[in-house]
Amino acid sequence: MGTFNNVIDDLNWRILGYLQGNARESFASIGRKVGLTPPAVAERVKKLEDLGVIMGYKTFLSHTLTGHQLKAIITLRAFMGKLKPFLDVVKNFDEVINCYRVTGNENIVMEVVLKDQFHLEHFIDKLIQYGETRTHIILSEVVSNAPIAKKNIEK
């Protein structure tokens, strides 16, 4: 962790804050805000990418405007011997936008988007061969894709 503390100095944290807010913000715009030239910002960003601190850039879509009326959290408590087969197949489920292997009673937590309740029923039918499921329909997003900030790691 000491390595990253040296790489992510206060200036890099400020740059990361702007990029997390808008990954398409220009290096010139960021440079004006942090007091660097665009090439200096680009060099810092490139170093953060090379080190794996910046893992990539992504476009976030509205699930409702893409025709997915339901967003849900589904947990799975895998049956004996079914966890490995599930981990192999879950990557192929178009409905799953995030999947985590977790500790606790359930082995898996998935975030899914679905067209409607019939799609949800069909998807659960695919899952029940792997284990016991529990579904939580998301009513609204209270916090979503919040930026990671330096203050989160300071004591």
VOLUM-54659 format. One record per atom (N, C-alpha, C): atom name; x, y, z. Coordinates in nm, 2 decimals. Example, Ala and Ser with C-alpha at 12.3 -4.5 7.8 and 13.67 -1.06 7.14 Angstrom:
BEGIN
{site=N | east=1.32 | north=-0.57 | up=0.78}
{site=CA | east=1.23 | north=-0.45 | up=0.78}
{site=C | east=1.32 | north=-0.33 | up=0.78}
{site=N | east=1.28 | north=-0.22 | up=0.71}
{site=CA | east=1.37 | north=-0.11 | up=0.71}
{site=C | east=1.29 | north=0.00 | up=0.79}
//
This chain:
BEGIN
{site=N | east=0.08 | north=-0.12 | up=0.00}
{site=CA | east=0.00 | north=0.00 | up=0.00}
{site=C | east=0.09 | north=0.13 | up=0.00}
{site=N | east=0.21 | north=0.12 | up=0.05}
{site=CA | east=0.30 | north=0.23 | up=0.06}
{site=C | east=0.33 | north=0.28 | up=-0.08}
{site=N | east=0.34 | north=0.19 | up=-0.18}
{site=CA | east=0.37 | north=0.23 | up=-0.32}
{site=C | east=0.26 | north=0.32 | up=-0.37}
{site=N | east=0.13 | north=0.28 | up=-0.35}
{site=CA | east=0.03 | north=0.37 | up=-0.40}
{site=C | east=0.01 | north=0.50 | up=-0.33}
{site=N | east=0.05 | north=0.50 | up=-0.20}
{site=CA | east=0.04 | north=0.63 | up=-0.13}
{site=C | east=0.14 | north=0.73 | up=-0.20}
{site=N | east=0.26 | north=0.68 | up=-0.25}
{site=CA | east=0.35 | north=0.76 | up=-0.31}
{site=C | east=0.30 | north=0.80 | up=-0.45}
{site=N | east=0.24 | north=0.72 | up=-0.52}
{site=CA | east=0.19 | north=0.74 | up=-0.65}
{site=C | east=0.07 | north=0.84 | up=-0.65}
{site=N | east=-0.02 | north=0.82 | up=-0.55}
{site=CA | east=-0.14 | north=0.90 | up=-0.55}
{site=C | east=-0.12 | north=1.01 | up=-0.45}
{site=N | east=-0.05 | north=1.11 | up=-0.49}
{site=CA | east=-0.03 | north=1.23 | up=-0.41}
{site=C | east=-0.15 | north=1.31 | up=-0.42}
{site=N | east=-0.15 | north=1.42 | up=-0.35}
{site=CA | east=-0.27 | north=1.51 | up=-0.34}
{site=C | east=-0.31 | north=1.56 | up=-0.48}
{site=N | east=-0.22 | north=1.59 | up=-0.56}
{site=CA | east=-0.25 | north=1.64 | up=-0.70}
{site=C | east=-0.32 | north=1.52 | up=-0.78}
{site=N | east=-0.26 | north=1.40 | up=-0.77}
{site=CA | east=-0.32 | north=1.29 | up=-0.84}
{site=C | east=-0.46 | north=1.26 | up=-0.78}
{site=N | east=-0.48 | north=1.27 | up=-0.65}
{site=CA | east=-0.62 | north=1.26 | up=-0.60}
{site=C | east=-0.72 | north=1.36 | up=-0.66}
{site=N | east=-0.67 | north=1.48 | up=-0.67}
{site=CA | east=-0.76 | north=1.58 | up=-0.73}
{site=C | east=-0.79 | north=1.55 | up=-0.88}
{site=N | east=-0.69 | north=1.50 | up=-0.95}
{site=CA | east=-0.71 | north=1.46 | up=-1.09}
{site=C | east=-0.81 | north=1.35 | up=-1.10}
{site=N | east=-0.79 | north=1.25 | up=-1.01}
{site=CA | east=-0.88 | north=1.13 | up=-1.00}
{site=C | east=-1.02 | north=1.17 | up=-0.97}
{site=N | east=-1.04 | north=1.27 | up=-0.88}
{site=CA | east=-1.17 | north=1.32 | up=-0.85}
{site=C | east=-1.24 | north=1.38 | up=-0.97}
{site=N | east=-1.17 | north=1.45 | up=-1.05}
{site=CA | east=-1.23 | north=1.51 | up=-1.17}
{site=C | east=-1.26 | north=1.40 | up=-1.27}
{site=N | east=-1.17 | north=1.30 | up=-1.29}
{site=CA | east=-1.20 | north=1.20 | up=-1.39}
{site=C | east=-1.31 | north=1.11 | up=-1.34}
{site=N | east=-1.33 | north=1.08 | up=-1.21}
{site=CA | east=-1.44 | north=1.00 | up=-1.16}
{site=C | east=-1.57 | north=1.08 | up=-1.18}
{site=N | east=-1.57 | north=1.21 | up=-1.18}
{site=CA | east=-1.69 | north=1.29 | up=-1.20}
{site=C | east=-1.73 | north=1.29 | up=-1.35}
{site=N | east=-1.62 | north=1.29 | up=-1.44}
{site=CA | east=-1.65 | north=1.30 | up=-1.58}
{site=C | east=-1.52 | north=1.25 | up=-1.65}
{site=N | east=-1.52 | north=1.12 | up=-1.69}
{site=CA | east=-1.41 | north=1.06 | up=-1.75}
{site=C | east=-1.37 | north=1.12 | up=-1.89}
{site=N | east=-1.46 | north=1.20 | up=-1.94}
{site=CA | east=-1.44 | north=1.26 | up=-2.07}
{site=C | east=-1.39 | north=1.41 | up=-2.06}
{site=N | east=-1.37 | north=1.45 | up=-1.93}
{site=CA | east=-1.32 | north=1.59 | up=-1.91}
{site=C | east=-1.18 | north=1.60 | up=-1.97}
{site=N | east=-1.15 | north=1.71 | up=-2.04}
{site=CA | east=-1.03 | north=1.72 | up=-2.11}
{site=C | east=-0.91 | north=1.75 | up=-2.01}
{site=N | east=-0.79 | north=1.71 | up=-2.05}
{site=CA | east=-0.67 | north=1.73 | up=-1.97}
{site=C | east=-0.65 | north=1.88 | up=-1.95}
{site=N | east=-0.69 | north=1.96 | up=-2.06}
{site=CA | east=-0.67 | north=2.11 | up=-2.04}
{site=C | east=-0.76 | north=2.16 | up=-1.93}
{site=N | east=-0.89 | north=2.11 | up=-1.93}
{site=CA | east=-0.98 | north=2.16 | up=-1.83}
{site=C | east=-0.94 | north=2.12 | up=-1.69}
{site=N | east=-0.89 | north=1.99 | up=-1.68}
{site=CA | east=-0.84 | north=1.94 | up=-1.55}
{site=C | east=-0.72 | north=2.02 | up=-1.51}
{site=N | east=-0.63 | north=2.04 | up=-1.60}
{site=CA | east=-0.51 | north=2.12 | up=-1.58}
{site=C | east=-0.53 | north=2.26 | up=-1.52}
{site=N | east=-0.63 | north=2.33 | up=-1.58}
{site=CA | east=-0.67 | north=2.46 | up=-1.53}
{site=C | east=-0.71 | north=2.45 | up=-1.38}
{site=N | east=-0.79 | north=2.35 | up=-1.35}
{site=CA | east=-0.84 | north=2.33 | up=-1.21}
{site=C | east=-0.74 | north=2.30 | up=-1.11}
{site=N | east=-0.63 | north=2.22 | up=-1.15}
{site=CA | east=-0.53 | north=2.17 | up=-1.06}
{site=C | east=-0.40 | north=2.25 | up=-1.07}
{site=N | east=-0.39 | north=2.34 | up=-1.17}
{site=CA | east=-0.26 | north=2.41 | up=-1.19}
{site=C | east=-0.15 | north=2.34 | up=-1.26}
{site=N | east=-0.19 | north=2.26 | up=-1.36}
{site=CA | east=-0.09 | north=2.19 | up=-1.44}
{site=C | east=-0.12 | north=2.21 | up=-1.59}
{site=N | east=-0.02 | north=2.19 | up=-1.67}
{site=CA | east=-0.04 | north=2.19 | up=-1.81}
{site=C | east=-0.11 | north=2.07 | up=-1.86}
{site=N | east=-0.18 | north=2.07 | up=-1.97}
{site=CA | east=-0.24 | north=1.95 | up=-2.02}
{site=C | east=-0.14 | north=1.83 | up=-2.04}
{site=N | east=-0.02 | north=1.85 | up=-2.09}
{site=CA | east=0.07 | north=1.74 | up=-2.10}
{site=C | east=0.11 | north=1.68 | up=-1.96}
{site=N | east=0.12 | north=1.76 | up=-1.86}
{site=CA | east=0.15 | north=1.72 | up=-1.73}
{site=C | east=0.04 | north=1.63 | up=-1.67}
{site=N | east=-0.09 | north=1.68 | up=-1.69}
{site=CA | east=-0.20 | north=1.60 | up=-1.65}
{site=C | east=-0.20 | north=1.46 | up=-1.73}
{site=N | east=-0.18 | north=1.47 | up=-1.86}
{site=CA | east=-0.18 | north=1.35 | up=-1.94}
{site=C | east=-0.07 | north=1.25 | up=-1.89}
{site=N | east=0.04 | north=1.30 | up=-1.85}
{site=CA | east=0.15 | north=1.21 | up=-1.80}
{site=C | east=0.11 | north=1.15 | up=-1.67}
{site=N | east=0.05 | north=1.22 | up=-1.58}
{site=CA | east=0.01 | north=1.17 | up=-1.45}
{site=C | east=-0.10 | north=1.06 | up=-1.48}
{site=N | east=-0.20 | north=1.09 | up=-1.56}
{site=CA | east=-0.31 | north=0.99 | up=-1.59}
{site=C | east=-0.25 | north=0.87 | up=-1.65}
{site=N | east=-0.16 | north=0.88 | up=-1.75}
{site=CA | east=-0.09 | north=0.76 | up=-1.81}
{site=C | east=-0.02 | north=0.68 | up=-1.70}
{site=N | east=0.05 | north=0.74 | up=-1.61}
{site=CA | east=0.12 | north=0.67 | up=-1.50}
{site=C | east=0.01 | north=0.59 | up=-1.42}
{site=N | east=-0.10 | north=0.66 | up=-1.38}
{site=CA | east=-0.20 | north=0.60 | up=-1.30}
{site=C | east=-0.27 | north=0.48 | up=-1.38}
{site=N | east=-0.28 | north=0.49 | up=-1.51}
{site=CA | east=-0.33 | north=0.38 | up=-1.59}
{site=C | east=-0.23 | north=0.27 | up=-1.59}
{site=N | east=-0.11 | north=0.30 | up=-1.61}
{site=CA | east=0.00 | north=0.19 | up=-1.62}
{site=C | east=0.01 | north=0.11 | up=-1.49}
{site=N | east=-0.01 | north=0.18 | up=-1.38}
{site=CA | east=0.00 | north=0.12 | up=-1.25}
{site=C | east=-0.13 | north=0.04 | up=-1.21}
{site=N | east=-0.23 | north=0.06 | up=-1.29}
{site=CA | east=-0.36 | north=-0.01 | up=-1.26}
{site=C | east=-0.45 | north=0.06 | up=-1.16}
{site=N | east=-0.41 | north=0.19 | up=-1.12}
{site=CA | east=-0.50 | north=0.26 | up=-1.03}
{site=C | east=-0.62 | north=0.30 | up=-1.11}
{site=N | east=-0.60 | north=0.35 | up=-1.23}
{site=CA | east=-0.72 | north=0.37 | up=-1.32}
{site=C | east=-0.73 | north=0.25 | up=-1.41}
{site=N | east=-0.84 | north=0.18 | up=-1.39}
{site=CA | east=-0.86 | north=0.05 | up=-1.45}
{site=C | east=-0.93 | north=0.05 | up=-1.58}
{site=N | east=-0.99 | north=0.17 | up=-1.62}
{site=CA | east=-1.06 | north=0.18 | up=-1.75}
{site=C | east=-1.16 | north=0.29 | up=-1.74}
{site=N | east=-1.23 | north=0.31 | up=-1.85}
{site=CA | east=-1.33 | north=0.41 | up=-1.86}
{site=C | east=-1.46 | north=0.34 | up=-1.91}
{site=N | east=-1.58 | north=0.39 | up=-1.86}
{site=CA | east=-1.70 | north=0.32 | up=-1.90}
{site=C | east=-1.81 | north=0.42 | up=-1.92}
{site=N | east=-1.90 | north=0.38 | up=-2.00}
{site=CA | east=-2.03 | north=0.46 | up=-2.02}
{site=C | east=-2.14 | north=0.40 | up=-1.94}
{site=N | east=-2.21 | north=0.48 | up=-1.87}
{site=CA | east=-2.32 | north=0.43 | up=-1.78}
{site=C | east=-2.45 | north=0.45 | up=-1.86}
{site=N | east=-2.53 | north=0.35 | up=-1.87}
{site=CA | east=-2.66 | north=0.36 | up=-1.94}
{site=C | east=-2.78 | north=0.37 | up=-1.84}
{site=N | east=-2.89 | north=0.43 | up=-1.88}
{site=CA | east=-3.01 | north=0.42 | up=-1.81}
{site=C | east=-3.08 | north=0.29 | up=-1.84}
{site=N | east=-3.10 | north=0.21 | up=-1.74}
{site=CA | east=-3.16 | north=0.08 | up=-1.76}
{site=C | east=-3.31 | north=0.10 | up=-1.81}
{site=N | east=-3.38 | north=0.20 | up=-1.76}
{site=CA | east=-3.52 | north=0.21 | up=-1.80}
{site=C | east=-3.53 | north=0.26 | up=-1.94}
{site=N | east=-3.44 | north=0.35 | up=-1.99}
{site=CA | east=-3.44 | north=0.40 | up=-2.12}
{site=C | east=-3.39 | north=0.29 | up=-2.22}
{site=N | east=-3.33 | north=0.19 | up=-2.18}
{site=CA | east=-3.29 | north=0.08 | up=-2.27}
{site=C | east=-3.39 | north=-0.04 | up=-2.26}
{site=N | east=-3.50 | north=-0.01 | up=-2.20}
{site=CA | east=-3.61 | north=-0.11 | up=-2.20}
{site=C | east=-3.61 | north=-0.21 | up=-2.08}
{site=N | east=-3.53 | north=-0.18 | up=-1.98}
{site=CA | east=-3.53 | north=-0.27 | up=-1.86}
{site=C | east=-3.60 | north=-0.20 | up=-1.75}
{site=N | east=-3.72 | north=-0.24 | up=-1.73}
{site=CA | east=-3.81 | north=-0.17 | up=-1.63}
{site=C | east=-3.77 | north=-0.21 | up=-1.48}
{site=N | east=-3.71 | north=-0.33 | up=-1.47}
{site=CA | east=-3.67 | north=-0.37 | up=-1.33}
{site=C | east=-3.52 | north=-0.38 | up=-1.31}
{site=N | east=-3.48 | north=-0.33 | up=-1.20}
{site=CA | east=-3.34 | north=-0.35 | up=-1.15}
{site=C | east=-3.35 | north=-0.42 | up=-1.02}
{site=N | east=-3.27 | north=-0.52 | up=-1.00}
{site=CA | east=-3.28 | north=-0.60 | up=-0.87}
{site=C | east=-3.15 | north=-0.64 | up=-0.82}
{site=N | east=-3.15 | north=-0.67 | up=-0.69}
{site=CA | east=-3.03 | north=-0.74 | up=-0.63}
{site=C | east=-3.08 | north=-0.88 | up=-0.61}
{site=N | east=-3.01 | north=-0.98 | up=-0.66}
{site=CA | east=-3.05 | north=-1.12 | up=-0.63}
{site=C | east=-2.93 | north=-1.19 | up=-0.56}
{site=N | east=-2.96 | north=-1.25 | up=-0.45}
{site=CA | east=-2.86 | north=-1.33 | up=-0.38}
{site=C | east=-2.88 | north=-1.48 | up=-0.41}
{site=N | east=-2.77 | north=-1.55 | up=-0.41}
{site=CA | east=-2.78 | north=-1.69 | up=-0.43}
{site=C | east=-2.70 | north=-1.76 | up=-0.32}
{site=N | east=-2.76 | north=-1.86 | up=-0.26}
{site=CA | east=-2.69 | north=-1.95 | up=-0.17}
{site=C | east=-2.68 | north=-2.08 | up=-0.24}
{site=N | east=-2.56 | north=-2.11 | up=-0.29}
{site=CA | east=-2.53 | north=-2.22 | up=-0.38}
{site=C | east=-2.55 | north=-2.35 | up=-0.31}
{site=N | east=-2.61 | north=-2.45 | up=-0.38}
{site=CA | east=-2.62 | north=-2.59 | up=-0.34}
{site=C | east=-2.48 | north=-2.65 | up=-0.34}
{site=N | east=-2.46 | north=-2.75 | up=-0.26}
{site=CA | east=-2.34 | north=-2.82 | up=-0.25}
{site=C | east=-2.29 | north=-2.87 | up=-0.39}
{site=N | east=-2.17 | north=-2.83 | up=-0.42}
{site=CA | east=-2.12 | north=-2.87 | up=-0.55}
{site=C | east=-2.16 | north=-2.78 | up=-0.67}
{site=N | east=-2.24 | north=-2.68 | up=-0.65}
{site=CA | east=-2.30 | north=-2.60 | up=-0.75}
{site=C | east=-2.23 | north=-2.46 | up=-0.77}
{site=N | east=-2.15 | north=-2.42 | up=-0.67}
{site=CA | east=-2.09 | north=-2.29 | up=-0.68}
{site=C | east=-2.00 | north=-2.27 | up=-0.80}
{site=N | east=-1.91 | north=-2.37 | up=-0.82}
{site=CA | east=-1.81 | north=-2.36 | up=-0.93}
{site=C | east=-1.88 | north=-2.36 | up=-1.06}
{site=N | east=-1.98 | north=-2.45 | up=-1.09}
{site=CA | east=-2.06 | north=-2.44 | up=-1.21}
{site=C | east=-2.13 | north=-2.31 | up=-1.23}
{site=N | east=-2.18 | north=-2.25 | up=-1.12}
{site=CA | east=-2.24 | north=-2.12 | up=-1.13}
{site=C | east=-2.14 | north=-2.01 | up=-1.17}
{site=N | east=-2.03 | north=-2.01 | up=-1.10}
{site=CA | east=-1.92 | north=-1.91 | up=-1.13}
{site=C | east=-1.88 | north=-1.92 | up=-1.28}
{site=N | east=-1.88 | north=-2.04 | up=-1.34}
{site=CA | east=-1.85 | north=-2.06 | up=-1.48}
{site=C | east=-1.95 | north=-2.00 | up=-1.57}
{site=N | east=-2.08 | north=-2.01 | up=-1.53}
{site=CA | east=-2.19 | north=-1.97 | up=-1.62}
{site=C | east=-2.24 | north=-1.83 | up=-1.61}
{site=N | east=-2.22 | north=-1.77 | up=-1.49}
{site=CA | east=-2.28 | north=-1.64 | up=-1.46}
{site=C | east=-2.23 | north=-1.53 | up=-1.56}
{site=N | east=-2.11 | north=-1.54 | up=-1.61}
{site=CA | east=-2.05 | north=-1.45 | up=-1.70}
{site=C | east=-2.13 | north=-1.44 | up=-1.83}
{site=N | east=-2.21 | north=-1.54 | up=-1.86}
{site=CA | east=-2.29 | north=-1.55 | up=-1.98}
{site=C | east=-2.43 | north=-1.50 | up=-1.97}
{site=N | east=-2.47 | north=-1.46 | up=-1.85}
{site=CA | east=-2.61 | north=-1.41 | up=-1.83}
{site=C | east=-2.61 | north=-1.26 | up=-1.86}
{site=N | east=-2.68 | north=-1.23 | up=-1.97}
{site=CA | east=-2.69 | north=-1.08 | up=-2.01}
{site=C | east=-2.76 | north=-1.00 | up=-1.90}
{site=N | east=-2.84 | north=-1.06 | up=-1.82}
{site=CA | east=-2.91 | north=-0.98 | up=-1.72}
{site=C | east=-2.82 | north=-0.93 | up=-1.61}
{site=N | east=-2.71 | north=-0.99 | up=-1.58}
{site=CA | east=-2.62 | north=-0.96 | up=-1.47}
{site=C | east=-2.52 | north=-0.85 | up=-1.51}
{site=N | east=-2.53 | north=-0.74 | up=-1.44}
{site=CA | east=-2.44 | north=-0.62 | up=-1.46}
{site=C | east=-2.33 | north=-0.62 | up=-1.36}
{site=N | east=-2.35 | north=-0.68 | up=-1.25}
{site=CA | east=-2.25 | north=-0.69 | up=-1.14}
{site=C | east=-2.27 | north=-0.82 | up=-1.07}
{site=N | east=-2.16 | north=-0.89 | up=-1.03}
{site=CA | east=-2.18 | north=-1.01 | up=-0.96}
{site=C | east=-2.06 | north=-1.02 | up=-0.86}
{site=N | east=-2.09 | north=-1.05 | up=-0.74}
{site=CA | east=-1.99 | north=-1.06 | up=-0.63}
{site=C | east=-2.00 | north=-1.19 | up=-0.56}
{site=N | east=-1.88 | north=-1.25 | up=-0.53}
{site=CA | east=-1.88 | north=-1.36 | up=-0.44}
{site=C | east=-1.85 | north=-1.30 | up=-0.30}
{site=N | east=-1.94 | north=-1.34 | up=-0.21}
{site=CA | east=-1.93 | north=-1.27 | up=-0.08}
{site=C | east=-1.93 | north=-1.38 | up=0.04}
{site=N | east=-1.90 | north=-1.33 | up=0.16}
{site=CA | east=-1.90 | north=-1.41 | up=0.28}
{site=C | east=-2.04 | north=-1.40 | up=0.33}
{site=N | east=-2.07 | north=-1.49 | up=0.42}
{site=CA | east=-2.21 | north=-1.49 | up=0.48}
{site=C | east=-2.29 | north=-1.61 | up=0.44}
{site=N | east=-2.42 | north=-1.60 | up=0.46}
{site=CA | east=-2.51 | north=-1.71 | up=0.43}
{site=C | east=-2.52 | north=-1.73 | up=0.28}
{site=N | east=-2.53 | north=-1.62 | up=0.20}
{site=CA | east=-2.53 | north=-1.63 | up=0.06}
{site=C | east=-2.39 | north=-1.63 | up=0.00}
{site=N | east=-2.37 | north=-1.70 | up=-0.11}
{site=CA | east=-2.23 | north=-1.70 | up=-0.17}
{site=C | east=-2.22 | north=-1.59 | up=-0.27}
{site=N | east=-2.33 | north=-1.55 | up=-0.33}
{site=CA | east=-2.33 | north=-1.46 | up=-0.45}
{site=C | east=-2.43 | north=-1.35 | up=-0.43}
{site=N | east=-2.39 | north=-1.23 | up=-0.47}
{site=CA | east=-2.48 | north=-1.11 | up=-0.48}
{site=C | east=-2.47 | north=-1.06 | up=-0.62}
{site=N | east=-2.58 | north=-1.05 | up=-0.69}
{site=CA | east=-2.58 | north=-1.01 | up=-0.83}
{site=C | east=-2.67 | north=-0.88 | up=-0.84}
{site=N | east=-2.63 | north=-0.79 | up=-0.92}
{site=CA | east=-2.71 | north=-0.68 | up=-0.96}
{site=C | east=-2.76 | north=-0.71 | up=-1.10}
{site=N | east=-2.89 | north=-0.71 | up=-1.13}
{site=CA | east=-2.94 | north=-0.75 | up=-1.26}
{site=C | east=-3.04 | north=-0.64 | up=-1.31}
{site=N | east=-3.05 | north=-0.64 | up=-1.44}
{site=CA | east=-3.15 | north=-0.55 | up=-1.51}
{site=C | east=-3.24 | north=-0.65 | up=-1.59}
{site=N | east=-3.37 | north=-0.62 | up=-1.58}
{site=CA | east=-3.47 | north=-0.71 | up=-1.65}
{site=C | east=-3.58 | north=-0.63 | up=-1.71}
{site=N | east=-3.64 | north=-0.69 | up=-1.82}
{site=CA | east=-3.75 | north=-0.62 | up=-1.89}
{site=C | east=-3.87 | north=-0.60 | up=-1.81}
{site=N | east=-3.91 | north=-0.70 | up=-1.74}
{site=CA | east=-4.04 | north=-0.70 | up=-1.66}
{site=C | east=-4.04 | north=-0.81 | up=-1.56}
{site=N | east=-4.15 | north=-0.83 | up=-1.49}
{site=CA | east=-4.16 | north=-0.94 | up=-1.39}
{site=C | east=-4.16 | north=-1.08 | up=-1.46}
{site=N | east=-4.20 | north=-1.09 | up=-1.58}
{site=CA | east=-4.19 | north=-1.22 | up=-1.65}
{site=C | east=-4.05 | north=-1.26 | up=-1.68}
{site=N | east=-3.97 | north=-1.16 | up=-1.72}
{site=CA | east=-3.83 | north=-1.18 | up=-1.74}
{site=C | east=-3.76 | north=-1.22 | up=-1.61}
{site=N | east=-3.80 | north=-1.15 | up=-1.50}
{site=CA | east=-3.75 | north=-1.19 | up=-1.37}
{site=C | east=-3.78 | north=-1.33 | up=-1.33}
{site=N | east=-3.90 | north=-1.37 | up=-1.36}
{site=CA | east=-3.94 | north=-1.51 | up=-1.33}
{site=C | east=-3.86 | north=-1.61 | up=-1.41}
{site=N | east=-3.84 | north=-1.58 | up=-1.54}
{site=CA | east=-3.76 | north=-1.67 | up=-1.63}
{site=C | east=-3.62 | north=-1.68 | up=-1.58}
{site=N | east=-3.56 | north=-1.56 | up=-1.54}
{site=CA | east=-3.42 | north=-1.56 | up=-1.49}
{site=C | east=-3.41 | north=-1.64 | up=-1.36}
{site=N | east=-3.50 | north=-1.62 | up=-1.27}
{site=CA | east=-3.49 | north=-1.70 | up=-1.14}
{site=C | east=-3.50 | north=-1.85 | up=-1.17}
{site=N | east=-3.58 | north=-1.89 | up=-1.27}
{site=CA | east=-3.59 | north=-2.03 | up=-1.31}
{site=C | east=-3.46 | north=-2.08 | up=-1.36}
{site=N | east=-3.38 | north=-2.00 | up=-1.42}
{site=CA | east=-3.24 | north=-2.04 | up=-1.46}
{site=C | east=-3.15 | north=-2.05 | up=-1.34}
{site=N | east=-3.17 | north=-1.97 | up=-1.24}
{site=CA | east=-3.08 | north=-1.97 | up=-1.13}
{site=C | east=-3.11 | north=-2.08 | up=-1.03}
{site=N | east=-3.23 | north=-2.13 | up=-1.02}
{site=CA | east=-3.27 | north=-2.22 | up=-0.91}
{site=C | east=-3.20 | north=-2.35 | up=-0.92}
{site=N | east=-3.15 | north=-2.39 | up=-1.03}
{site=CA | east=-3.07 | north=-2.51 | up=-1.04}
{site=C | east=-2.94 | north=-2.50 | up=-0.97}
{site=N | east=-2.89 | north=-2.38 | up=-0.94}
{site=CA | east=-2.76 | north=-2.36 | up=-0.87}
{site=C | east=-2.77 | north=-2.34 | up=-0.72}
{site=N | east=-2.89 | north=-2.29 | up=-0.68}
{site=CA | east=-2.91 | north=-2.27 | up=-0.53}
{site=C | east=-3.04 | north=-2.19 | up=-0.50}
{site=N | east=-3.04 | north=-2.16 | up=-0.38}
{site=CA | east=-3.16 | north=-2.08 | up=-0.33}
{site=C | east=-3.14 | north=-1.94 | up=-0.35}
{site=N | east=-3.24 | north=-1.87 | up=-0.41}
{site=CA | east=-3.23 | north=-1.73 | up=-0.44}
{site=C | east=-3.32 | north=-1.64 | up=-0.35}
{site=N | east=-3.28 | north=-1.52 | up=-0.35}
{site=CA | east=-3.36 | north=-1.42 | up=-0.28}
{site=C | east=-3.35 | north=-1.29 | up=-0.36}
{site=N | east=-3.46 | north=-1.23 | up=-0.39}
{site=CA | east=-3.47 | north=-1.12 | up=-0.48}
{site=C | east=-3.51 | north=-0.99 | up=-0.41}
{site=N | east=-3.44 | north=-0.88 | up=-0.44}
{site=CA | east=-3.48 | north=-0.75 | up=-0.39}
{site=C | east=-3.49 | north=-0.65 | up=-0.50}
{site=N | east=-3.61 | north=-0.61 | up=-0.53}
{site=CA | east=-3.63 | north=-0.51 | up=-0.64}
{site=C | east=-3.58 | north=-0.37 | up=-0.59}
{site=N | east=-3.50 | north=-0.31 | up=-0.68}
{site=CA | east=-3.45 | north=-0.18 | up=-0.64}
{site=C | east=-3.55 | north=-0.07 | up=-0.68}
{site=N | east=-3.59 | north=0.01 | up=-0.58}
{site=CA | east=-3.69 | north=0.11 | up=-0.60}
{site=C | east=-3.63 | north=0.24 | up=-0.65}
{site=N | east=-3.51 | north=0.27 | up=-0.60}
{site=CA | east=-3.44 | north=0.39 | up=-0.64}
{site=C | east=-3.29 | north=0.38 | up=-0.60}
{site=N | east=-3.20 | north=0.45 | up=-0.67}
{site=CA | east=-3.06 | north=0.45 | up=-0.63}
{site=C | east=-3.04 | north=0.57 | up=-0.54}
{site=N | east=-2.99 | north=0.54 | up=-0.42}
{site=CA | east=-2.96 | north=0.64 | up=-0.32}
{site=C | east=-2.82 | north=0.69 | up=-0.34}
{site=N | east=-2.72 | north=0.60 | up=-0.36}
{site=CA | east=-2.58 | north=0.63 | up=-0.39}
{site=C | east=-2.54 | north=0.54 | up=-0.50}
{site=N | east=-2.49 | north=0.59 | up=-0.61}
{site=CA | east=-2.45 | north=0.51 | up=-0.72}
{site=C | east=-2.32 | north=0.56 | up=-0.78}
{site=N | east=-2.22 | north=0.47 | up=-0.79}
{site=CA | east=-2.09 | north=0.50 | up=-0.85}
{site=C | east=-2.03 | north=0.62 | up=-0.79}
{site=N | east=-2.03 | north=0.63 | up=-0.65}
{site=CA | east=-1.97 | north=0.74 | up=-0.58}
{site=C | east=-1.82 | north=0.73 | up=-0.60}
{site=N | east=-1.76 | north=0.85 | up=-0.62}
{site=CA | east=-1.61 | north=0.85 | up=-0.64}
{site=C | east=-1.54 | north=0.80 | up=-0.51}
{site=N | east=-1.43 | north=0.74 | up=-0.53}
{site=CA | east=-1.34 | north=0.70 | up=-0.43}
{site=C | east=-1.25 | north=0.82 | up=-0.40}
{site=N | east=-1.24 | north=0.86 | up=-0.27}
{site=CA | east=-1.17 | north=0.98 | up=-0.23}
{site=C | east=-1.06 | north=0.94 | up=-0.13}
{site=N | east=-0.96 | north=1.03 | up=-0.13}
{site=CA | east=-0.84 | north=1.01 | up=-0.04}
{site=C | east=-0.89 | north=1.00 | up=0.10}
{site=N | east=-0.99 | north=1.08 | up=0.14}
{site=CA | east=-1.04 | north=1.07 | up=0.28}
{site=C | east=-1.09 | north=0.94 | up=0.32}
{site=N | east=-1.12 | north=0.85 | up=0.23}
{site=CA | east=-1.17 | north=0.72 | up=0.26}
{site=C | east=-1.06 | north=0.63 | up=0.31}
{site=N | east=-0.93 | north=0.66 | up=0.29}
{site=CA | east=-0.82 | north=0.58 | up=0.33}
{site=C | east=-0.74 | north=0.64 | up=0.45}
{site=N | east=-0.77 | north=0.76 | up=0.48}
{site=CA | east=-0.70 | north=0.83 | up=0.59}
{site=C | east=-0.77 | north=0.79 | up=0.72}
{site=N | east=-0.69 | north=0.79 | up=0.83}
{site=CA | east=-0.74 | north=0.76 | up=0.96}
{site=C | east=-0.79 | north=0.89 | up=1.02}
//
